[in-house]
Structure formats: structure tokens, C-alpha cells
């Protein structure tokens, strides 16, 4: 049954849905088939808040697995993050900045290929690296190229099309599971671009097909060597303790120690455990408000 669900997730997410998501707050603009020959193409759904105006300025939150964010009637598991409801409410309550959300669709069965932190492969022995690439990454790692697409193609296009606050302090990135890994990777690889990252239920084991703790150790070794200075940056981690999330606690403790030793503290540093919560969009939607406030909360709110 578990294998069937994974296959369903991969192939249903890969299917392009013609209708735009129905949102309860704000509006959606879709850009179709963005990408290149190396990483393939994908849709990007851009959420604009109520009262959007070209005369205003907006922070930008980039999110992975974009087809799972807004409308459960279009998702493989009939769950969603409720991004539009939550962002709309927090903006109305003036708890967060005026923000645009850029939902980058995944490529279904090639999701791990795009999301696995590519430079962590160098920290593995040859046999493990080869097994991971063959069994889980569809023959090659593409995270570096995926991030180049976001930073050098998608972000300039967003900044040109919308009145964004394009500087680092107003540019954030977030994702869950493997999306948590690629968000952390983006934060480390492009410290001048992203001022904060939210890594939700981060899949430290790094693979479903290859079960080896050396993969998590290789990822954490990369993190230790590459996290940027905490100055004027924000970092958020969390996980539950049910399902896949039950495997994350021991690794998250090690990662937390690395960040704290680097000087991360106070309101710019969050690491949380949500007891009783599982590894799915229903769990993530319930704490999405806390995630967004941690990244983009307004002073005094």
C-alpha cells in the first residue's frame, strides 16, 4: 500500500492540471512550462494577496511542491497547505508583511532528482553515492541546476513582472520533506539571495529507496561546512513524531547543534517539535501560520 501511495504521488503530481486552483483569498496567476532542457519544465503558480496593487511593494516566499499549496481538489491526496487562507488572514491581521507566494511545481517521479542536496554526494563513499543516484535520483542529481533555474531565471522574471522587494531580507524559501532539504540547500548555496528558509519535516534520511544513515550524515556534514552567518538571516525547522516524521528527531538535534554553534539564536532561529503530527499537508497547514510568522512576522506583532 505504501509503495502504491508513493507511485500515485509521483505520477499524479506530474500531471498538468488545466484549471487554476480555486482560492479563498487573493488570486492565482499561472506560468506554464518553465525550466530548461536539463531540469525539464514545470508550472509555477503565483499567489497575489487581496488588494494587490502594482503601486505597493511585496516580499516573496518561494515554495516547492507548488501543486500542493492551494486547492485540495487538484492534489493527489486531496490535501493542501491552505496557503491562500493562511497568508490572507495573516496579512489582514498585519502579522506578516505584504507577500507574494511563488509555488514551484515538482516534476513527479523526478522530484528527488531536483531536491536532493547535490554537493552532499561528495561526502559519501563511491558505492553509496552510486546506489543513491541509480535507485533514487533517476540516474543524475540536478539540485544545483534546479537552484540556478530559481535564482537566475525564475526570480528575475518574478521581480520584473511584480513590484517585489527583491533584496535578500525580503526573499524567502520553504518546503517540506525533500522540499525541506532543497530549501536548506538553497539557503546555504545562495546566502546573498535568500534571507530565510523554512525546512518543514525535513527528510534527513535523504532517500526512500536507499536506507543508509550515512546519507543523513553526508547531508549534515555539508550543512556544517556551508551554513551562512546568522547576521540578518532567519532559519526555521520543525517536525512531528508520527509516520516518516518519527525518523527525523535524532538528526534534527544534530543539525540544531550546528546552527546554535554558528550563532543562530533569538527570534531569527526557530526549531520546533509538534507531538502527535504526521508527515502530510494536513499537518503542515495546521502550523503554517507559525512558520510564516517566524520568517516574515512584522515587528511588534
Secondary structure, DSSP 8 states (H G I E B T S, - for coil): -HHHHHHHHHHHHHS--SS----SSSEEEEEEEEEETTTEEEEEEEEE-TT--TTS-BEEEEESSGGGSS-GGGSTTS----HHHHHHHHHHTTSB--EEEEEE---GGGHHHHHS-GGGGGGS-HHHHHHHHHHTSTTS--HHHHHHIIIIIIHHHHHHHS-B--SGGGEEEEEETHHHHHHHHHHHHTTTT-SEEEEES--TT--SS---HHHHHHHHHHHHHH----TT-EEEEEEESSGGGGGTHHHHHHHHHHHHHHT--GGGEEEEEETT--SSHHHHHHHHHHHHHHHHB-TT-
